[in-house]
């Protein structure tokens, strides 16, 4: 198992120990392995702040266990309830997120080479069934991998019954987390009630679920490679793919992008259905998803992005540069206008109202492109195929509802340069 995860002899491995039977057995097994496969072991423990004195007691037990083995301890004291309220998420999910955030930081700092967790084959079966019931895609139902980067799970093919036997044979002491008995938590409900009921009819159900997960993982690896070929990055946190994909590849593109944007954990079938509804929708339609994710229909593509909260733009016009969300608007007077330049826009300063301002587009704005008819600014954006998700961030120079310059796109006919123009302004966006 260690070699399969590229753990070489002498590697620094932090063992995540809660004090429960699984992690106590994992620590004991790895410590006993030292003579034949030496490792630089340490102990990692989290006090979640959920169970009061019981949680503190368990951490004291782990500290004493580390001292017994003569191993260094990495201890983190968390306040999961407060953080869950802050993030607007459940206790289970927040606790998991916080643990992995600290684990990733510990690995990123180079303090340890690997972190070993005590997930076993029963945990794997429970996870597969839980995600399946939630309507997860193939990413969710492939189960818990033996290793994910530098996080390894040496017991993933060991059953809970085998772990209990090991603990008994070696006389190991451990603590019991009473929250593991609370069936209000989804995983406990599946562990305590759903799987035991299934086992009365299907005794091999746990192995069947794990085998199903392995087969899905193999198919998933291929599907993910195909999705990578279909997805195009559209911005810092935006990715697109064609609407004309096979349904399986369409869904996989969604899950792949959601993983890139850190929003895959809560993605469910209802969200996939919402995105599918955009296939026949008009360009510019959107669907709000989970974790700040938004899906847009853009002509022949679906775009998924993290919802942005750009700073509103409101500033009086002047011959000075201005910082905006999309960059810096550079404004300067010039003697001549090179109208063939695609990255600069020129207008007649004398024709611009004195109280013109820089702002974001608004409803009912009107714009008259050079040598063209007057129209709603929204219609101009549609004519230019400017994405609805980007329109609110485009800087415009306006007075009232009349737009005189759309930065990056065009100058209004009312302020265009002509032979009599003596005060010419050049605008570009960098």
Legacy VTK file of the C-alpha trace (Angstrom):
# vtk DataFile Version 3.0
C-alpha trace
ASCII
DATASET POLYDATA
POINTS 430 float
0.000 0.000 0.000
2.783 2.438 0.941
4.770 1.686 -2.202
1.637 2.093 -4.340
1.392 5.644 -2.956
5.110 6.274 -3.624
5.942 6.406 0.079
9.629 5.573 0.243
11.456 4.304 3.364
12.428 7.261 5.550
9.511 9.420 4.404
7.967 11.817 6.923
4.397 10.620 7.490
1.904 12.393 9.753
-0.812 9.987 10.903
-4.211 11.631 11.422
-5.418 10.251 14.765
-8.796 11.080 16.282
-8.441 8.534 19.087
-11.033 6.227 17.544
-10.413 2.580 16.793
-9.531 3.055 13.104
-6.838 5.692 13.556
-5.401 4.038 16.675
-4.968 0.799 14.710
-3.408 2.644 11.773
-0.855 4.337 14.040
-0.058 1.049 15.769
0.374 -0.781 12.436
2.644 1.856 10.918
4.707 2.048 14.101
5.067 -1.759 14.126
6.191 -1.595 10.518
9.225 0.495 11.449
11.674 -2.405 11.591
10.962 -3.581 8.041
9.872 -0.265 6.489
11.228 2.678 8.526
9.259 5.919 8.434
9.559 9.242 10.260
6.162 9.181 11.921
4.283 11.994 13.633
0.729 12.352 14.941
-1.868 14.808 13.624
-4.954 15.639 15.683
-7.886 18.051 15.366
-10.088 19.229 18.226
-13.223 20.368 16.401
-14.938 22.289 19.196
-18.169 20.372 18.617
-18.506 18.019 21.579
-17.274 20.110 24.502
-15.409 18.149 27.163
-15.687 14.898 25.177
-13.763 16.383 22.276
-11.091 17.788 24.587
-10.824 14.418 26.338
-10.201 12.658 23.020
-7.432 15.096 22.115
-5.781 14.540 25.499
-5.922 10.799 24.786
-4.200 11.325 21.417
-1.541 13.539 23.007
-0.773 10.815 25.560
-0.707 8.229 22.772
1.844 10.283 20.823
3.968 10.587 23.959
3.726 6.820 24.506
5.122 6.192 21.031
7.642 9.021 21.371
6.253 10.813 18.315
5.867 14.555 17.649
2.304 15.889 17.636
0.676 18.403 15.286
-2.410 19.664 17.125
-5.062 22.019 15.731
-7.886 23.497 17.790
-10.875 24.369 15.585
-14.223 26.069 16.139
-16.305 24.203 13.588
-19.763 25.507 14.680
-18.682 29.146 14.318
-16.940 28.488 11.018
-19.951 26.553 9.697
-22.189 29.522 10.480
-19.723 31.871 8.797
-19.515 29.733 5.654
-23.221 28.935 5.575
-22.540 25.194 5.486
-23.274 22.152 7.608
-21.170 20.928 10.522
-20.011 17.746 8.744
-18.911 19.509 5.584
-17.212 22.371 7.406
-15.282 20.014 9.693
-14.042 18.080 6.681
-13.094 21.244 4.790
-11.167 22.648 7.768
-9.279 19.390 8.297
-8.185 19.214 4.689
-7.285 22.908 4.597
-4.881 22.343 7.503
-3.587 19.120 5.978
-2.940 20.820 2.651
-1.142 23.646 4.449
0.977 21.197 6.447
1.980 19.415 3.250
2.467 22.671 1.358
4.858 24.007 3.971
7.006 20.904 3.557
6.739 19.985 7.230
5.769 16.417 6.319
5.900 14.392 3.093
2.602 12.522 3.507
-0.508 12.507 5.688
-2.081 9.112 6.399
-5.780 8.894 7.241
-7.611 5.828 8.588
-10.420 5.521 6.050
-11.369 1.861 5.620
-13.399 -0.185 3.146
-16.611 0.360 5.138
-16.076 4.124 4.952
-15.599 3.720 1.215
-18.867 1.818 0.775
-20.715 4.378 2.902
-19.326 7.272 0.841
-20.279 5.658 -2.446
-23.845 4.986 -1.291
-24.189 8.466 0.264
-23.065 10.231 -2.925
-25.187 7.920 -5.066
-28.308 8.809 -3.049
-27.489 12.509 -3.397
-27.420 12.176 -7.179
-23.688 12.774 -7.543
-21.858 12.156 -10.798
-19.150 9.629 -11.459
-16.650 11.723 -9.489
-18.649 11.182 -6.320
-19.502 7.504 -6.676
-16.004 6.268 -7.474
-15.306 6.192 -3.745
-12.322 7.115 -1.600
-9.004 6.628 -3.444
-5.997 4.892 -1.924
-4.109 8.149 -2.299
-4.875 11.689 -3.395
-1.658 13.519 -3.957
0.222 13.289 -0.674
-2.784 12.111 1.352
-2.686 8.324 1.730
-5.199 5.809 3.101
-3.382 2.551 3.937
-6.524 0.904 5.394
-8.864 1.591 2.471
-9.041 -2.120 1.584
-9.402 -3.228 5.226
-12.887 -3.761 6.690
-14.094 -2.337 9.987
-14.527 -5.895 11.287
-10.872 -6.649 10.503
-9.847 -3.462 12.294
-11.857 -4.439 15.372
-10.184 -7.858 15.375
-6.735 -6.244 15.088
-7.471 -3.903 18.004
-8.641 -6.818 20.180
-5.675 -9.043 19.313
-3.194 -6.259 20.110
-4.965 -5.017 23.242
-5.328 -1.476 21.886
-7.200 1.197 23.828
-9.246 3.805 21.987
-11.996 6.348 22.589
-15.544 6.463 21.261
-16.945 9.610 19.652
-20.603 9.676 20.668
-21.508 11.834 17.641
-20.806 8.755 15.502
-24.027 7.316 16.974
-26.157 10.321 15.994
-28.209 9.280 12.955
-29.131 12.900 12.265
-25.777 13.010 10.490
-26.136 11.534 6.988
-23.110 9.252 7.143
-24.164 7.842 10.517
-27.684 7.235 9.207
-26.268 5.237 6.302
-23.795 3.393 8.550
-26.213 2.592 11.375
-29.508 2.067 9.584
-29.347 1.887 5.787
-26.415 -0.487 5.244
-27.396 -2.938 8.031
-30.866 -3.177 6.473
-29.385 -3.783 3.019
-27.081 -6.458 4.442
-30.076 -8.503 5.620
-30.954 -9.039 1.944
-27.534 -8.464 0.314
-24.799 -9.654 2.718
-22.032 -8.637 0.275
-23.379 -5.130 -0.299
-20.277 -3.306 1.046
-17.908 -5.229 -1.222
-20.311 -4.741 -4.110
-20.347 -0.978 -3.550
-16.551 -0.821 -3.321
-16.181 -2.877 -6.508
-18.682 -0.603 -8.238
-16.601 2.388 -7.152
-13.413 0.878 -8.596
-15.060 0.249 -11.968
-16.477 3.755 -12.015
-13.043 5.173 -11.154
-11.526 3.460 -14.190
-14.228 4.809 -16.507
-14.000 8.195 -14.818
-10.297 8.527 -15.564
-11.004 8.169 -19.275
-14.003 10.520 -19.180
-12.009 13.194 -17.354
-9.308 13.138 -20.024
-11.959 13.690 -22.696
-13.527 16.552 -20.711
-10.163 18.310 -20.415
-10.006 18.389 -24.214
-13.465 19.990 -24.465
-13.128 22.697 -21.792
-11.768 26.143 -22.649
-10.732 28.748 -20.091
-12.614 32.025 -20.592
-11.144 34.061 -17.754
-9.576 33.787 -14.332
-12.529 31.822 -12.951
-14.627 30.970 -15.997
-14.622 27.931 -18.299
-16.722 26.995 -21.323
-17.714 23.911 -23.306
-19.985 23.193 -26.248
-23.685 22.430 -25.842
-23.333 19.789 -28.584
-21.725 17.065 -26.476
-22.817 13.558 -25.575
-24.833 13.764 -22.308
-22.158 11.829 -20.390
-19.373 14.131 -21.575
-21.595 17.190 -21.029
-22.042 16.220 -17.364
-18.373 15.401 -16.952
-17.365 18.837 -18.253
-19.572 20.348 -15.536
-17.952 18.289 -12.782
-14.464 18.929 -14.140
-14.995 22.707 -14.196
-16.615 22.646 -10.755
-13.529 20.856 -9.421
-11.284 23.527 -10.962
-13.396 26.209 -9.260
-13.488 24.412 -5.894
-17.248 23.891 -6.017
-17.623 20.194 -6.784
-18.532 18.869 -3.303
-22.131 20.125 -3.244
-22.904 19.670 -6.931
-25.983 17.465 -7.267
-28.256 16.160 -10.016
-30.617 19.111 -9.633
-27.745 21.433 -10.562
-26.862 19.309 -13.599
-30.502 19.425 -14.713
-30.511 23.199 -14.302
-27.477 23.522 -16.549
-29.007 21.150 -19.112
-32.050 23.428 -19.256
-29.772 26.106 -20.719
-29.072 24.045 -23.846
-32.304 25.229 -25.494
-32.359 28.611 -23.716
-31.595 31.987 -25.248
-28.106 33.400 -25.069
-27.632 35.333 -21.834
-29.805 33.092 -19.657
-28.185 31.865 -16.436
-28.696 29.412 -13.580
-27.484 29.931 -10.011
-25.820 26.776 -8.709
-23.883 25.993 -5.524
-20.858 27.527 -3.773
-21.171 30.744 -5.790
-21.138 28.911 -9.124
-23.170 30.339 -12.027
-23.876 28.744 -15.421
-24.538 30.880 -18.508
-25.743 30.130 -22.018
-23.484 31.905 -24.513
-24.457 31.142 -28.090
-23.259 27.560 -28.696
-21.533 27.197 -25.336
-22.171 26.777 -21.626
-19.965 28.915 -19.393
-19.458 28.096 -15.726
-17.893 30.724 -13.505
-17.491 31.745 -9.898
-19.888 34.584 -9.166
-18.012 37.855 -9.157
-18.709 40.960 -7.087
-16.948 43.730 -9.013
-16.569 47.143 -7.450
-19.133 49.596 -8.884
-17.700 52.295 -11.132
-18.732 55.915 -10.612
-16.305 58.766 -11.302
-16.479 62.168 -13.046
-14.750 62.327 -16.400
-11.321 63.973 -16.424
-8.119 63.813 -18.438
-6.572 61.388 -15.972
-6.127 57.634 -15.858
-8.711 55.622 -13.953
-8.408 52.164 -12.376
-11.371 49.853 -13.095
-12.132 46.148 -12.676
-10.971 45.354 -16.191
-7.694 47.299 -15.969
-6.692 50.960 -16.258
-8.468 53.453 -18.495
-5.812 55.780 -19.886
-7.092 59.178 -21.020
-5.020 61.803 -22.822
-5.408 64.657 -25.266
-3.795 64.257 -28.652
-3.330 66.349 -31.781
-4.344 63.666 -34.254
-6.584 60.599 -34.273
-5.485 57.286 -35.741
-8.934 55.807 -36.327
-7.420 52.626 -37.745
-6.000 51.703 -34.316
-8.121 48.884 -32.855
-7.061 49.325 -29.240
-7.669 53.064 -28.917
-10.841 55.147 -29.129
-10.915 58.829 -30.077
-13.648 61.393 -29.504
-14.204 65.152 -29.680
-13.947 66.605 -26.163
-15.950 69.724 -27.120
-18.935 67.525 -28.023
-18.927 65.694 -24.671
-21.310 67.103 -21.998
-19.370 68.705 -19.126
-21.072 66.550 -16.496
-20.243 63.212 -18.179
-19.201 60.421 -15.835
-17.551 57.010 -15.924
-19.926 54.302 -14.725
-21.205 50.794 -15.373
-24.032 50.144 -17.859
-27.567 50.661 -16.613
-31.013 49.599 -17.757
-32.461 51.859 -20.497
-29.050 53.225 -21.512
-29.015 54.316 -25.164
-26.097 54.362 -27.565
-25.664 55.593 -31.147
-22.653 53.881 -32.765
-20.717 55.986 -35.287
-22.633 56.391 -38.532
-25.424 54.145 -37.259
-28.893 54.263 -35.742
-29.672 54.967 -32.094
-30.476 51.865 -30.019
-30.616 50.501 -26.532
-27.143 49.751 -25.224
-28.304 46.208 -24.435
-29.184 45.742 -28.123
-25.753 47.043 -29.107
-24.174 44.471 -26.778
-26.295 41.757 -28.384
-25.316 42.890 -31.884
-21.636 42.738 -30.880
-22.150 39.309 -29.238
-20.927 40.608 -25.897
-21.627 38.076 -23.159
-24.401 38.976 -20.720
-22.187 37.873 -17.815
-19.566 40.506 -18.759
-21.749 43.478 -19.635
-22.132 44.896 -16.137
-18.343 45.308 -15.834
-17.794 47.217 -19.088
-16.920 50.885 -18.351
-18.997 53.469 -20.201
-18.722 57.253 -20.441
-22.223 58.656 -20.093
-24.432 61.567 -19.195
-27.840 60.562 -17.921
-28.993 57.568 -19.980
-26.968 58.660 -23.024
-23.732 56.689 -23.552
-20.904 58.378 -25.443
-18.178 55.753 -25.191
-18.242 52.009 -24.562
-14.677 51.260 -23.509
-13.234 48.473 -25.570
-15.932 48.661 -28.241
-16.988 52.006 -29.681
-17.540 55.765 -29.690
-20.968 57.376 -30.045
-21.864 59.237 -33.217
-22.550 62.371 -31.121
-18.860 62.769 -30.174
-17.108 61.349 -33.232
-14.082 63.074 -34.723
-14.618 65.267 -37.778
-12.598 67.825 -39.737
-13.457 70.596 -37.273
-12.355 68.694 -34.140
-9.698 70.680 -32.273
-9.724 68.918 -28.869
-9.221 65.236 -29.444
-9.162 62.730 -26.593
-7.609 59.261 -26.862
-8.825 56.475 -24.577
-7.353 53.012 -24.221
-7.707 50.196 -21.712
-4.594 48.486 -20.402
LINES 1 431
430 0 1 2 3 4 5 6 7 8 9 10 11 12 13 14 15 16 17 18 19 20 21 22 23 24 25 26 27 28 29 30 31 32 33 34 35 36 37 38 39 40 41 42 43 44 45 46 47 48 49 50 51 52 53 54 55 56 57 58 59 60 61 62 63 64 65 66 67 68 69 70 71 72 73 74 75 76 77 78 79 80 81 82 83 84 85 86 87 88 89 90 91 92 93 94 95 96 97 98 99 100 101 102 103 104 105 106 107 108 109 110 111 112 113 114 115 116 117 118 119 120 121 122 123 124 125 126 127 128 129 130 131 132 133 134 135 136 137 138 139 140 141 142 143 144 145 146 147 148 149 150 151 152 153 154 155 156 157 158 159 160 161 162 163 164 165 166 167 168 169 170 171 172 173 174 175 176 177 178 179 180 181 182 183 184 185 186 187 188 189 190 191 192 193 194 195 196 197 198 199 200 201 202 203 204 205 206 207 208 209 210 211 212 213 214 215 216 217 218 219 220 221 222 223 224 225 226 227 228 229 230 231 232 233 234 235 236 237 238 239 240 241 242 243 244 245 246 247 248 249 250 251 252 253 254 255 256 257 258 259 260 261 262 263 264 265 266 267 268 269 270 271 272 273 274 275 276 277 278 279 280 281 282 283 284 285 286 287 288 289 290 291 292 293 294 295 296 297 298 299 300 301 302 303 304 305 306 307 308 309 310 311 312 313 314 315 316 317 318 319 320 321 322 323 324 325 326 327 328 329 330 331 332 333 334 335 336 337 338 339 340 341 342 343 344 345 346 347 348 349 350 351 352 353 354 355 356 357 358 359 360 361 362 363 364 365 366 367 368 369 370 371 372 373 374 375 376 377 378 379 380 381 382 383 384 385 386 387 388 389 390 391 392 393 394 395 396 397 398 399 400 401 402 403 404 405 406 407 408 409 410 411 412 413 414 415 416 417 418 419 420 421 422 423 424 425 426 427 428 429
